[in-house]
Amino acid sequence: MVLEVNDTGEGMDAETKARIFEPFFTTKGPGKGTGLGLATVFGIVKQSHGGIVVESERGQGPRSESFSLAVKSLWK
């Protein structure tokens, strides 16, 4: 299974992209986010023997962040 997610944000630099799956990491201001969303997604995908690929660059117009999840089938 592959799930691709895209958004129209401003993109991320390499330093930010390297940290996006860390628990409690957020680029939002105080009270605007917990930094647990992508950490939770990463944990679920990893436990399902999947992987995530993120493509994003700062300042390249609309951001295209692709989360490609390859999840091992639970049904046979």
Predicted model as a PDB file, atoms N, CA, C, CB and O in Angstrom, pLDDT in the B-factor column:
MODEL        1                                                                  
ATOM      1  N   MET A   1       0.844  -1.168   0.000  1.00 70.00           N  
ATOM      2  CA  MET A   1       0.000   0.000   0.000  1.00 70.00           C  
ATOM      3  C   MET A   1       0.891   1.233   0.000  1.00 70.00           C  
ATOM      4  CB  MET A   1      -0.962  -0.003   1.213  1.00 70.00           C  
ATOM      5  O   MET A   1       1.887   1.288   0.721  1.00 70.00           O  
ATOM      6  N   VAL A   2       0.537   2.199  -0.794  1.00 75.00           N  
ATOM      7  CA  VAL A   2       1.264   3.462  -0.811  1.00 75.00           C  
ATOM      8  C   VAL A   2       0.263   4.581  -0.578  1.00 75.00           C  
ATOM      9  CB  VAL A   2       2.036   3.663  -2.159  1.00 75.00           C  
ATOM     10  O   VAL A   2      -0.778   4.643  -1.231  1.00 75.00           O  
ATOM     11  N   LEU A   3       0.583   5.458   0.350  1.00 78.00           N  
ATOM     12  CA  LEU A   3      -0.235   6.633   0.645  1.00 78.00           C  
ATOM     13  C   LEU A   3       0.637   7.847   0.431  1.00 78.00           C  
ATOM     14  CB  LEU A   3      -0.815   6.596   2.105  1.00 78.00           C  
ATOM     15  O   LEU A   3       1.697   7.968   1.045  1.00 78.00           O  
ATOM     16  N   GLU A   4       0.204   8.750  -0.435  1.00 79.00           N  
ATOM     17  CA  GLU A   4       0.977   9.965  -0.695  1.00 79.00           C  
ATOM     18  C   GLU A   4       0.197  11.163  -0.180  1.00 79.00           C  
ATOM     19  CB  GLU A   4       1.293  10.121  -2.214  1.00 79.00           C  
ATOM     20  O   GLU A   4      -0.992  11.312  -0.460  1.00 79.00           O  
ATOM     21  N   VAL A   5       0.885  12.021   0.582  1.00 80.00           N  
ATOM     22  CA  VAL A   5       0.272  13.218   1.148  1.00 80.00           C  
ATOM     23  C   VAL A   5       1.049  14.430   0.654  1.00 80.00           C  
ATOM     24  CB  VAL A   5       0.248  13.162   2.712  1.00 80.00           C  
ATOM     25  O   VAL A   5       2.274  14.473   0.769  1.00 80.00           O  
ATOM     26  N   ASN A   6       0.345  15.412   0.107  1.00 78.00           N  
ATOM     27  CA  ASN A   6       0.974  16.643  -0.369  1.00 78.00           C  
ATOM     28  C   ASN A   6       0.315  17.834   0.304  1.00 78.00           C  
ATOM     29  CB  ASN A   6       0.875  16.762  -1.911  1.00 78.00           C  
ATOM     30  O   ASN A   6      -0.869  17.787   0.635  1.00 78.00           O  
ATOM     31  N   ASP A   7       1.075  18.898   0.506  1.00 78.00           N  
ATOM     32  CA  ASP A   7       0.475  20.133   0.997  1.00 78.00           C  
ATOM     33  C   ASP A   7       1.094  21.327   0.296  1.00 78.00           C  
ATOM     34  CB  ASP A   7       0.646  20.257   2.518  1.00 78.00           C  
ATOM     35  O   ASP A   7       2.003  21.170  -0.518  1.00 78.00           O  
ATOM     36  N   THR A   8       0.614  22.500   0.603  1.00 77.00           N  
ATOM     37  CA  THR A   8       1.056  23.707  -0.094  1.00 77.00           C  
ATOM     38  C   THR A   8       1.812  24.646   0.832  1.00 77.00           C  
ATOM     39  CB  THR A   8      -0.133  24.429  -0.701  1.00 77.00           C  
ATOM     40  O   THR A   8       1.754  25.863   0.655  1.00 77.00           O  
ATOM     41  N   GLY A   9       2.514  24.105   1.811  1.00 78.00           N  
ATOM     42  CA  GLY A   9       3.300  24.921   2.744  1.00 78.00           C  
ATOM     43  C   GLY A   9       4.526  25.523   2.083  1.00 78.00           C  
ATOM     44  O   GLY A   9       4.694  25.437   0.867  1.00 78.00           O  
ATOM     45  N   GLU A  10       5.378  26.130   2.890  1.00 83.00           N  
ATOM     46  CA  GLU A  10       6.554  26.835   2.372  1.00 83.00           C  
ATOM     47  C   GLU A  10       7.770  25.942   2.171  1.00 83.00           C  
ATOM     48  CB  GLU A  10       6.917  27.946   3.298  1.00 83.00           C  
ATOM     49  O   GLU A  10       8.799  26.412   1.686  1.00 83.00           O  
ATOM     50  N   GLY A  11       7.676  24.688   2.525  1.00 85.00           N  
ATOM     51  CA  GLY A  11       8.803  23.772   2.372  1.00 85.00           C  
ATOM     52  C   GLY A  11       9.705  23.771   3.598  1.00 85.00           C  
ATOM     53  O   GLY A  11       9.535  24.583   4.508  1.00 85.00           O  
ATOM     54  N   MET A  12      10.667  22.851   3.613  1.00 87.00           N  
ATOM     55  CA  MET A  12      11.568  22.696   4.756  1.00 87.00           C  
ATOM     56  C   MET A  12      13.011  22.707   4.295  1.00 87.00           C  
ATOM     57  CB  MET A  12      11.265  21.398   5.517  1.00 87.00           C  
ATOM     58  O   MET A  12      13.334  22.216   3.213  1.00 87.00           O  
ATOM     59  N   ASP A  13      13.881  23.275   5.128  1.00 88.00           N  
ATOM     60  CA  ASP A  13      15.307  23.171   4.850  1.00 88.00           C  
ATOM     61  C   ASP A  13      15.792  21.807   5.340  1.00 88.00           C  
ATOM     62  CB  ASP A  13      16.106  24.336   5.531  1.00 88.00           C  
ATOM     63  O   ASP A  13      15.052  21.090   6.013  1.00 88.00           O  
ATOM     64  N   ALA A  14      17.014  21.455   5.007  1.00 88.00           N  
ATOM     65  CA  ALA A  14      17.556  20.132   5.343  1.00 88.00           C  
ATOM     66  C   ALA A  14      17.609  19.903   6.852  1.00 88.00           C  
ATOM     67  CB  ALA A  14      18.954  19.971   4.749  1.00 88.00           C  
ATOM     68  O   ALA A  14      17.359  18.789   7.312  1.00 88.00           O  
ATOM     69  N   GLU A  15      17.928  20.936   7.625  1.00 92.00           N  
ATOM     70  CA  GLU A  15      18.013  20.794   9.086  1.00 92.00           C  
ATOM     71  C   GLU A  15      16.647  20.455   9.691  1.00 92.00           C  
ATOM     72  CB  GLU A  15      18.563  22.090   9.720  1.00 92.00           C  
ATOM     73  O   GLU A  15      16.540  19.588  10.558  1.00 92.00           O  
ATOM     74  N   THR A  16      15.619  21.141   9.230  1.00 90.00           N  
ATOM     75  CA  THR A  16      14.268  20.860   9.725  1.00 90.00           C  
ATOM     76  C   THR A  16      13.823  19.475   9.306  1.00 90.00           C  
ATOM     77  CB  THR A  16      13.273  21.906   9.214  1.00 90.00           C  
ATOM     78  O   THR A  16      13.286  18.719  10.115  1.00 90.00           O  
ATOM     79  N   LYS A  17      14.046  19.137   8.034  1.00 88.00           N  
ATOM     80  CA  LYS A  17      13.628  17.835   7.516  1.00 88.00           C  
ATOM     81  C   LYS A  17      14.276  16.684   8.280  1.00 88.00           C  
ATOM     82  CB  LYS A  17      13.968  17.727   6.039  1.00 88.00           C  
ATOM     83  O   LYS A  17      13.662  15.631   8.454  1.00 88.00           O  
ATOM     84  N   ALA A  18      15.506  16.880   8.733  1.00 92.00           N  
ATOM     85  CA  ALA A  18      16.219  15.836   9.481  1.00 92.00           C  
ATOM     86  C   ALA A  18      15.602  15.564  10.848  1.00 92.00           C  
ATOM     87  CB  ALA A  18      17.671  16.227   9.654  1.00 92.00           C  
ATOM     88  O   ALA A  18      15.862  14.521  11.447  1.00 92.00           O  
ATOM     89  N   ARG A  19      14.780  16.503  11.351  1.00 94.00           N  
ATOM     90  CA  ARG A  19      14.240  16.371  12.709  1.00 94.00           C  
ATOM     91  C   ARG A  19      12.737  16.122  12.770  1.00 94.00           C  
ATOM     92  CB  ARG A  19      14.554  17.600  13.484  1.00 94.00           C  
ATOM     93  O   ARG A  19      12.202  15.974  13.869  1.00 94.00           O  
ATOM     94  N   ILE A  20      12.034  16.068  11.643  1.00 90.00           N  
ATOM     95  CA  ILE A  20      10.576  16.072  11.678  1.00 90.00           C  
ATOM     96  C   ILE A  20       9.936  14.877  12.386  1.00 90.00           C  
ATOM     97  CB  ILE A  20      10.067  16.132  10.298  1.00 90.00           C  
ATOM     98  O   ILE A  20       8.783  14.970  12.806  1.00 90.00           O  
ATOM     99  N   PHE A  21      10.644  13.771  12.527  1.00 92.00           N  
ATOM    100  CA  PHE A  21      10.066  12.611  13.203  1.00 92.00           C  
ATOM    101  C   PHE A  21      10.450  12.530  14.677  1.00 92.00           C  
ATOM    102  CB  PHE A  21      10.495  11.347  12.502  1.00 92.00           C  
ATOM    103  O   PHE A  21      10.079  11.570  15.353  1.00 92.00           O  
ATOM    104  N   GLU A  22      11.181  13.510  15.186  1.00 95.00           N  
ATOM    105  CA  GLU A  22      11.540  13.542  16.602  1.00 95.00           C  
ATOM    106  C   GLU A  22      10.315  13.929  17.431  1.00 95.00           C  
ATOM    107  CB  GLU A  22      12.710  14.535  16.855  1.00 95.00           C  
ATOM    108  O   GLU A  22       9.630  14.899  17.105  1.00 95.00           O  
ATOM    109  N   PRO A  23      10.034  13.174  18.506  1.00 96.00           N  
ATOM    110  CA  PRO A  23       8.926  13.566  19.379  1.00 96.00           C  
ATOM    111  C   PRO A  23       9.145  14.970  19.938  1.00 96.00           C  
ATOM    112  CB  PRO A  23       8.766  12.557  20.528  1.00 96.00           C  
ATOM    113  O   PRO A  23      10.252  15.323  20.345  1.00 96.00           O  
ATOM    114  N   PHE A  24       8.087  15.755  19.951  1.00 95.00           N  
ATOM    115  CA  PHE A  24       8.040  17.115  20.493  1.00 95.00           C  
ATOM    116  C   PHE A  24       8.765  18.149  19.640  1.00 95.00           C  
ATOM    117  CB  PHE A  24       8.623  17.123  21.865  1.00 95.00           C  
ATOM    118  O   PHE A  24       8.860  19.307  20.047  1.00 95.00           O  
ATOM    119  N   PHE A  25       9.286  17.767  18.455  1.00 94.00           N  
ATOM    120  CA  PHE A  25       9.885  18.764  17.571  1.00 94.00           C  
ATOM    121  C   PHE A  25       8.767  19.449  16.803  1.00 94.00           C  
ATOM    122  CB  PHE A  25      10.922  18.116  16.595  1.00 94.00           C  
ATOM    123  O   PHE A  25       7.929  18.782  16.196  1.00 94.00           O  
ATOM    124  N   THR A  26       8.748  20.772  16.826  1.00 92.00           N  
ATOM    125  CA  THR A  26       7.766  21.532  16.066  1.00 92.00           C  
ATOM    126  C   THR A  26       8.385  22.841  15.600  1.00 92.00           C  
ATOM    127  CB  THR A  26       6.501  21.797  16.909  1.00 92.00           C  
ATOM    128  O   THR A  26       9.273  23.390  16.252  1.00 92.00           O  
ATOM    129  N   THR A  27       7.912  23.326  14.481  1.00 88.00           N  
ATOM    130  CA  THR A  27       8.343  24.635  13.981  1.00 88.00           C  
ATOM    131  C   THR A  27       7.285  25.688  14.299  1.00 88.00           C  
ATOM    132  CB  THR A  27       8.611  24.581  12.454  1.00 88.00           C  
ATOM    133  O   THR A  27       7.450  26.864  13.975  1.00 88.00           O  
ATOM    134  N   LYS A  28       6.208  25.256  14.930  1.00 88.00           N  
ATOM    135  CA  LYS A  28       5.118  26.168  15.273  1.00 88.00           C  
ATOM    136  C   LYS A  28       5.425  26.893  16.578  1.00 88.00           C  
ATOM    137  CB  LYS A  28       3.784  25.402  15.387  1.00 88.00           C  
ATOM    138  O   LYS A  28       6.243  26.434  17.376  1.00 88.00           O  
ATOM    139  N   GLY A  29       4.778  28.003  16.783  1.00 89.00           N  
ATOM    140  CA  GLY A  29       4.974  28.790  17.993  1.00 89.00           C  
ATOM    141  C   GLY A  29       4.357  28.139  19.219  1.00 89.00           C  
ATOM    142  O   GLY A  29       3.662  27.128  19.107  1.00 89.00           O  
ATOM    143  N   PRO A  30       4.608  28.714  20.391  1.00 89.00           N  
ATOM    144  CA  PRO A  30       4.056  28.178  21.643  1.00 89.00           C  
ATOM    145  C   PRO A  30       2.527  28.051  21.585  1.00 89.00           C  
ATOM    146  CB  PRO A  30       4.459  29.076  22.821  1.00 89.00           C  
ATOM    147  O   PRO A  30       1.828  28.964  21.145  1.00 89.00           O  
ATOM    148  N   GLY A  31       2.039  26.915  22.034  1.00 88.00           N  
ATOM    149  CA  GLY A  31       0.606  26.666  22.060  1.00 88.00           C  
ATOM    150  C   GLY A  31      -0.003  26.309  20.713  1.00 88.00           C  
ATOM    151  O   GLY A  31      -1.221  26.158  20.619  1.00 88.00           O  
ATOM    152  N   LYS A  32       0.797  26.171  19.681  1.00 89.00           N  
ATOM    153  CA  LYS A  32       0.286  25.904  18.333  1.00 89.00           C  
ATOM    154  C   LYS A  32       0.439  24.455  17.890  1.00 89.00           C  
ATOM    155  CB  LYS A  32       0.983  26.788  17.351  1.00 89.00           C  
ATOM    156  O   LYS A  32      -0.150  24.063  16.882  1.00 89.00           O  
ATOM    157  N   GLY A  33       1.204  23.656  18.605  1.00 85.00           N  
ATOM    158  CA  GLY A  33       1.388  22.261  18.216  1.00 85.00           C  
ATOM    159  C   GLY A  33       2.250  21.542  19.237  1.00 85.00           C  
ATOM    160  O   GLY A  33       3.054  22.157  19.937  1.00 85.00           O  
ATOM    161  N   THR A  34       2.070  20.227  19.311  1.00 90.00           N  
ATOM    162  CA  THR A  34       2.817  19.442  20.295  1.00 90.00           C  
ATOM    163  C   THR A  34       4.062  18.796  19.714  1.00 90.00           C  
ATOM    164  CB  THR A  34       1.930  18.379  20.881  1.00 90.00           C  
ATOM    165  O   THR A  34       4.969  18.418  20.455  1.00 90.00           O  
ATOM    166  N   GLY A  35       4.115  18.663  18.388  1.00 91.00           N  
ATOM    167  CA  GLY A  35       5.242  17.984  17.773  1.00 91.00           C  
ATOM    168  C   GLY A  35       5.139  16.476  17.864  1.00 91.00           C  
ATOM    169  O   GLY A  35       6.145  15.775  17.753  1.00 91.00           O  
ATOM    170  N   LEU A  36       3.930  15.967  18.067  1.00 93.00           N  
ATOM    171  CA  LEU A  36       3.757  14.519  18.192  1.00 93.00           C  
ATOM    172  C   LEU A  36       3.146  13.863  16.959  1.00 93.00           C  
ATOM    173  CB  LEU A  36       2.900  14.219  19.378  1.00 93.00           C  
ATOM    174  O   LEU A  36       3.169  12.638  16.846  1.00 93.00           O  
ATOM    175  N   GLY A  37       2.605  14.641  16.042  1.00 90.00           N  
ATOM    176  CA  GLY A  37       1.906  14.080  14.880  1.00 90.00           C  
ATOM    177  C   GLY A  37       2.770  13.189  14.013  1.00 90.00           C  
ATOM    178  O   GLY A  37       2.452  12.014  13.832  1.00 90.00           O  
ATOM    179  N   LEU A  38       3.857  13.719  13.475  1.00 89.00           N  
ATOM    180  CA  LEU A  38       4.710  12.919  12.593  1.00 89.00           C  
ATOM    181  C   LEU A  38       5.479  11.849  13.352  1.00 89.00           C  
ATOM    182  CB  LEU A  38       5.682  13.815  11.855  1.00 89.00           C  
ATOM    183  O   LEU A  38       5.785  10.796  12.792  1.00 89.00           O  
ATOM    184  N   ALA A  39       5.798  12.103  14.620  1.00 94.00           N  
ATOM    185  CA  ALA A  39       6.459  11.074  15.437  1.00 94.00           C  
ATOM    186  C   ALA A  39       5.533   9.874  15.611  1.00 94.00           C  
ATOM    187  CB  ALA A  39       6.869  11.646  16.824  1.00 94.00           C  
ATOM    188  O   ALA A  39       5.983   8.729  15.578  1.00 94.00           O  
ATOM    189  N   THR A  40       4.244  10.134  15.796  1.00 94.00           N  
ATOM    190  CA  THR A  40       3.260   9.067  15.941  1.00 94.00           C  
ATOM    191  C   THR A  40       3.114   8.292  14.637  1.00 94.00           C  
ATOM    192  CB  THR A  40       1.904   9.640  16.374  1.00 94.00           C  
ATOM    193  O   THR A  40       3.103   7.061  14.644  1.00 94.00           O  
ATOM    194  N   VAL A  41       3.001   9.005  13.519  1.00 88.00           N  
ATOM    195  CA  VAL A  41       2.898   8.357  12.208  1.00 88.00           C  
ATOM    196  C   VAL A  41       4.119   7.477  11.962  1.00 88.00           C  
ATOM    197  CB  VAL A  41       2.760   9.413  11.083  1.00 88.00           C  
ATOM    198  O   VAL A  41       3.988   6.333  11.526  1.00 88.00           O  
ATOM    199  N   PHE A  42       5.309   8.013  12.242  1.00 88.00           N  
ATOM    200  CA  PHE A  42       6.538   7.253  12.043  1.00 88.00           C  
ATOM    201  C   PHE A  42       6.525   5.955  12.857  1.00 88.00           C  
ATOM    202  CB  PHE A  42       7.753   8.103  12.424  1.00 88.00           C  
ATOM    203  O   PHE A  42       6.889   4.897  12.344  1.00 88.00           O  
ATOM    204  N   GLY A  43       6.107   6.036  14.122  1.00 90.00           N  
ATOM    205  CA  GLY A  43       6.055   4.851  14.979  1.00 90.00           C  
ATOM    206  C   GLY A  43       5.111   3.792  14.452  1.00 90.00           C  
ATOM    207  O   GLY A  43       5.442   2.606  14.445  1.00 90.00           O  
ATOM    208  N   ILE A  44       3.939   4.214  14.010  1.00 87.00           N  
ATOM    209  CA  ILE A  44       2.953   3.261  13.482  1.00 87.00           C  
ATOM    210  C   ILE A  44       3.463   2.598  12.212  1.00 87.00           C  
ATOM    211  CB  ILE A  44       1.616   3.966  13.205  1.00 87.00           C  
ATOM    212  O   ILE A  44       3.347   1.382  12.054  1.00 87.00           O  
ATOM    213  N   VAL A  45       4.021   3.384  11.313  1.00 84.00           N  
ATOM    214  CA  VAL A  45       4.533   2.836  10.047  1.00 84.00           C  
ATOM    215  C   VAL A  45       5.701   1.888  10.295  1.00 84.00           C  
ATOM    216  CB  VAL A  45       4.970   3.972   9.102  1.00 84.00           C  
ATOM    217  O   VAL A  45       5.780   0.823   9.683  1.00 84.00           O  
ATOM    218  N   LYS A  46       6.596   2.269  11.181  1.00 84.00           N  
ATOM    219  CA  LYS A  46       7.752   1.408  11.485  1.00 84.00           C  
ATOM    220  C   LYS A  46       7.305   0.080  12.095  1.00 84.00           C  
ATOM    221  CB  LYS A  46       8.721   2.128  12.448  1.00 84.00           C  
ATOM    222  O   LYS A  46       7.838  -0.973  11.746  1.00 84.00           O  
ATOM    223  N   GLN A  47       6.329   0.124  13.004  1.00 85.00           N  
ATOM    224  CA  GLN A  47       5.824  -1.111  13.615  1.00 85.00           C  
ATOM    225  C   GLN A  47       5.129  -2.000  12.593  1.00 85.00           C  
ATOM    226  CB  GLN A  47       4.860  -0.783  14.754  1.00 85.00           C  
ATOM    227  O   GLN A  47       5.016  -3.211  12.784  1.00 85.00           O  
ATOM    228  N   SER A  48       4.664  -1.390  11.507  1.00 80.00           N  
ATOM    229  CA  SER A  48       3.999  -2.141  10.440  1.00 80.00           C  
ATOM    230  C   SER A  48       4.981  -2.571   9.350  1.00 80.00           C  
ATOM    231  CB  SER A  48       2.880  -1.301   9.827  1.00 80.00           C  
ATOM    232  O   SER A  48       4.577  -3.004   8.270  1.00 80.00           O  
ATOM    233  N   HIS A  49       6.275  -2.446   9.649  1.00 76.00           N  
ATOM    234  CA  HIS A  49       7.344  -2.821   8.716  1.00 76.00           C  
ATOM    235  C   HIS A  49       7.308  -1.982   7.440  1.00 76.00           C  
ATOM    236  CB  HIS A  49       7.235  -4.303   8.362  1.00 76.00           C  
ATOM    237  O   HIS A  49       7.624  -2.473   6.356  1.00 76.00           O  
ATOM    238  N   GLY A  50       6.924  -0.723   7.575  1.00 80.00           N  
ATOM    239  CA  GLY A  50       6.858   0.174   6.430  1.00 80.00           C  
ATOM    240  C   GLY A  50       7.977   1.190   6.464  1.00 80.00           C  
ATOM    241  O   GLY A  50       8.882   1.107   7.294  1.00 80.00           O  
ATOM    242  N   GLY A  51       7.913   2.135   5.570  1.00 83.00           N  
ATOM    243  CA  GLY A  51       8.902   3.196   5.499  1.00 83.00           C  
ATOM    244  C   GLY A  51       8.254   4.477   5.025  1.00 83.00           C  
ATOM    245  O   GLY A  51       7.172   4.449   4.438  1.00 83.00           O  
ATOM    246  N   ILE A  52       8.899   5.591   5.272  1.00 84.00           N  
ATOM    247  CA  ILE A  52       8.393   6.893   4.867  1.00 84.00           C  
ATOM    248  C   ILE A  52       9.487   7.639   4.111  1.00 84.00           C  
ATOM    249  CB  ILE A  52       7.911   7.711   6.097  1.00 84.00           C  
ATOM    250  O   ILE A  52      10.641   7.672   4.540  1.00 84.00           O  
ATOM    251  N   VAL A  53       9.116   8.229   2.993  1.00 83.00           N  
ATOM    252  CA  VAL A  53      10.018   9.062   2.212  1.00 83.00           C  
ATOM    253  C   VAL A  53       9.447  10.473   2.197  1.00 83.00           C  
ATOM    254  CB  VAL A  53      10.204   8.505   0.757  1.00 83.00           C  
ATOM    255  O   VAL A  53       8.283  10.669   1.848  1.00 83.00           O  
ATOM    256  N   VAL A  54      10.252  11.445   2.569  1.00 84.00           N  
ATOM    257  CA  VAL A  54       9.802  12.840   2.589  1.00 84.00           C  
ATOM    258  C   VAL A  54      10.608  13.636   1.572  1.00 84.00           C  
ATOM    259  CB  VAL A  54       9.945  13.458   4.013  1.00 84.00           C  
ATOM    260  O   VAL A  54      11.839  13.601   1.579  1.00 84.00           O  
ATOM    261  N   GLU A  55       9.913  14.348   0.707  1.00 83.00           N  
ATOM    262  CA  GLU A  55      10.561  15.206  -0.279  1.00 83.00           C  
ATOM    263  C   GLU A  55      10.082  16.636  -0.046  1.00 83.00           C  
ATOM    264  CB  GLU A  55      10.250  14.732  -1.745  1.00 83.00           C  
ATOM    265  O   GLU A  55       8.890  16.919  -0.166  1.00 83.00           O  
ATOM    266  N   SER A  56      11.001  17.533   0.285  1.00 84.00           N  
ATOM    267  CA  SER A  56      10.636  18.920   0.521  1.00 84.00           C  
ATOM    268  C   SER A  56      11.881  19.788   0.489  1.00 84.00           C  
ATOM    269  CB  SER A  56       9.900  19.074   1.864  1.00 84.00           C  
ATOM    270  O   SER A  56      12.939  19.384   0.971  1.00 84.00           O  
ATOM    271  N   GLU A  57      11.757  20.971  -0.074  1.00 83.00           N  
ATOM    272  CA  GLU A  57      12.848  21.935  -0.098  1.00 83.00           C  
ATOM    273  C   GLU A  57      12.309  23.308   0.269  1.00 83.00           C  
ATOM    274  CB  GLU A  57      13.534  21.967  -1.486  1.00 83.00           C  
ATOM    275  O   GLU A  57      11.211  23.680  -0.146  1.00 83.00           O  
ATOM    276  N   ARG A  58      13.068  24.050   1.035  1.00 84.00           N  
ATOM    277  CA  ARG A  58      12.671  25.393   1.458  1.00 84.00           C  
ATOM    278  C   ARG A  58      12.635  26.346   0.271  1.00 84.00           C  
ATOM    279  CB  ARG A  58      13.628  25.924   2.532  1.00 84.00           C  
ATOM    280  O   ARG A  58      13.570  26.387  -0.528  1.00 84.00           O  
ATOM    281  N   GLY A  59      11.554  27.112   0.161  1.00 79.00           N  
ATOM    282  CA  GLY A  59      11.463  28.170  -0.826  1.00 79.00           C  
ATOM    283  C   GLY A  59      11.281  27.747  -2.267  1.00 79.00           C  
ATOM    284  O   GLY A  59      11.510  28.549  -3.173  1.00 79.00           O  
ATOM    285  N   GLN A  60      10.882  26.534  -2.503  1.00 74.00           N  
ATOM    286  CA  GLN A  60      10.713  26.055  -3.882  1.00 74.00           C  
ATOM    287  C   GLN A  60       9.248  26.142  -4.305  1.00 74.00           C  
ATOM    288  CB  GLN A  60      11.221  24.601  -4.020  1.00 74.00           C  
ATOM    289  O   GLN A  60       8.726  25.221  -4.934  1.00 74.00           O  
ATOM    290  N   GLY A  61       8.593  27.232  -3.965  1.00 54.00           N  
ATOM    291  CA  GLY A  61       7.180  27.369  -4.308  1.00 54.00           C  
ATOM    292  C   GLY A  61       6.352  26.422  -3.469  1.00 54.00           C  
ATOM    293  O   GLY A  61       6.689  26.158  -2.315  1.00 54.00           O  
ATOM    294  N   PRO A  62       5.259  25.900  -4.038  1.00 51.00           N  
ATOM    295  CA  PRO A  62       4.429  24.980  -3.267  1.00 51.00           C  
ATOM    296  C   PRO A  62       5.225  23.753  -2.838  1.00 51.00           C  
ATOM    297  CB  PRO A  62       3.206  24.556  -4.081  1.00 51.00           C  
ATOM    298  O   PRO A  62       5.946  23.157  -3.639  1.00 51.00           O  
ATOM    299  N   ARG A  63       5.090  23.389  -1.595  1.00 52.00           N  
ATOM    300  CA  ARG A  63       5.794  22.225  -1.066  1.00 52.00           C  
ATOM    301  C   ARG A  63       5.077  20.959  -1.481  1.00 52.00           C  
ATOM    302  CB  ARG A  63       5.910  22.299   0.465  1.00 52.00           C  
ATOM    303  O   ARG A  63       3.848  20.889  -1.449  1.00 52.00           O  
ATOM    304  N   SER A  64       5.831  19.984  -1.862  1.00 52.00           N  
ATOM    305  CA  SER A  64       5.293  18.661  -2.118  1.00 52.00           C  
ATOM    306  C   SER A  64       5.964  17.713  -1.156  1.00 52.00           C  
ATOM    307  CB  SER A  64       5.508  18.220  -3.599  1.00 52.00           C  
ATOM    308  O   SER A  64       7.111  17.313  -1.357  1.00 52.00           O  
ATOM    309  N   GLU A  65       5.253  17.359  -0.121  1.00 52.00           N  
ATOM    310  CA  GLU A  65       5.761  16.429   0.875  1.00 52.00           C  
ATOM    311  C   GLU A  65       5.106  15.089   0.611  1.00 52.00           C  
ATOM    312  CB  GLU A  65       5.482  16.927   2.336  1.00 52.00           C  
ATOM    313  O   GLU A  65       3.896  14.946   0.791  1.00 52.00           O  
ATOM    314  N   SER A  66       5.867  14.127   0.195  1.00 55.00           N  
ATOM    315  CA  SER A  66       5.299  12.829  -0.119  1.00 55.00           C  
ATOM    316  C   SER A  66       5.653  11.831   0.971  1.00 55.00           C  
ATOM    317  CB  SER A  66       5.792  12.335  -1.485  1.00 55.00           C  
ATOM    318  O   SER A  66       6.827  11.566   1.228  1.00 55.00           O  
ATOM    319  N   PHE A  67       4.656  11.296   1.592  1.00 60.00           N  
ATOM    320  CA  PHE A  67       4.842  10.258   2.585  1.00 60.00           C  
ATOM    321  C   PHE A  67       4.433   8.953   1.926  1.00 60.00           C  
ATOM    322  CB  PHE A  67       4.014  10.539   3.894  1.00 60.00           C  
ATOM    323  O   PHE A  67       3.245   8.665   1.780  1.00 60.00           O  
ATOM    324  N   SER A  68       5.406   8.181   1.536  1.00 62.00           N  
ATOM    325  CA  SER A  68       5.119   6.914   0.888  1.00 62.00           C  
ATOM    326  C   SER A  68       5.252   5.817   1.919  1.00 62.00           C  
ATOM    327  CB  SER A  68       6.060   6.666  -0.319  1.00 62.00           C  
ATOM    328  O   SER A  68       6.344   5.535   2.411  1.00 62.00           O  
ATOM    329  N   LEU A  69       4.151   5.214   2.233  1.00 62.00           N  
ATOM    330  CA  LEU A  69       4.141   4.179   3.255  1.00 62.00           C  
ATOM    331  C   LEU A  69       4.009   2.822   2.594  1.00 62.00           C  
ATOM    332  CB  LEU A  69       2.999   4.408   4.265  1.00 62.00           C  
ATOM    333  O   LEU A  69       3.056   2.567   1.858  1.00 62.00           O  
ATOM    334  N   ALA A  70       4.949   1.973   2.855  1.00 62.00           N  
ATOM    335  CA  ALA A  70       4.869   0.605   2.370  1.00 62.00           C  
ATOM    336  C   ALA A  70       4.598  -0.257   3.590  1.00 62.00           C  
ATOM    337  CB  ALA A  70       6.186   0.160   1.610  1.00 62.00           C  
ATOM    338  O   ALA A  70       5.496  -0.506   4.395  1.00 62.00           O  
ATOM    339  N   VAL A  71       3.380  -0.706   3.723  1.00 60.00           N  
ATOM    340  CA  VAL A  71       2.973  -1.447   4.918  1.00 60.00           C  
ATOM    341  C   VAL A  71       2.789  -2.902   4.550  1.00 60.00           C  
ATOM    342  CB  VAL A  71       1.671  -0.866   5.530  1.00 60.00           C  
ATOM    343  O   VAL A  71       2.078  -3.225   3.599  1.00 60.00           O  
ATOM    344  N   LYS A  72       3.424  -3.774   5.298  1.00 61.00           N  
ATOM    345  CA  LYS A  72       3.308  -5.211   5.071  1.00 61.00           C  
ATOM    346  C   LYS A  72       1.861  -5.636   5.315  1.00 61.00           C  
ATOM    347  CB  LYS A  72       4.284  -6.005   5.992  1.00 61.00           C  
ATOM    348  O   LYS A  72       1.256  -5.253   6.316  1.00 61.00           O  
ATOM    349  N   SER A  73       1.325  -6.409   4.418  1.00 60.00           N  
ATOM    350  CA  SER A  73      -0.055  -6.836   4.526  1.00 60.00           C  
ATOM    351  C   SER A  73      -0.280  -7.672   5.780  1.00 60.00           C  
ATOM    352  CB  SER A  73      -0.458  -7.622   3.293  1.00 60.00           C  
ATOM    353  O   SER A  73       0.501  -8.570   6.092  1.00 60.00           O  
ATOM    354  N   LEU A  74      -1.352  -7.364   6.487  1.00 59.00           N  
ATOM    355  CA  LEU A  74      -1.722  -8.127   7.675  1.00 59.00           C  
ATOM    356  C   LEU A  74      -2.681  -9.257   7.322  1.00 59.00           C  
ATOM    357  CB  LEU A  74      -2.352  -7.209   8.723  1.00 59.00           C  
ATOM    358  O   LEU A  74      -2.909 -10.164   8.122  1.00 59.00           O  
ATOM    359  N   TRP A  75      -3.242  -9.191   6.112  1.00 58.00           N  
ATOM    360  CA  TRP A  75      -4.175 -10.206   5.664  1.00 58.00           C  
ATOM    361  C   TRP A  75      -3.550 -11.032   4.564  1.00 58.00           C  
ATOM    362  CB  TRP A  75      -5.477  -9.575   5.185  1.00 58.00           C  
ATOM    363  O   TRP A  75      -2.831 -10.503   3.717  1.00 58.00           O  
ATOM    364  N   LYS A  76      -3.813 -12.309   4.570  1.00 55.00           N  
ATOM    365  CA  LYS A  76      -3.267 -13.192   3.537  1.00 55.00           C  
ATOM    366  C   LYS A  76      -4.363 -13.831   2.744  1.00 55.00           C  
ATOM    367  CB  LYS A  76      -2.387 -14.260   4.145  1.00 55.00           C  
ATOM    368  O   LYS A  76      -4.091 -14.608   1.828  1.00 55.00           O  
TER     369      LYS A  76                                                      
ENDMDL                                                                          
END                                                                             
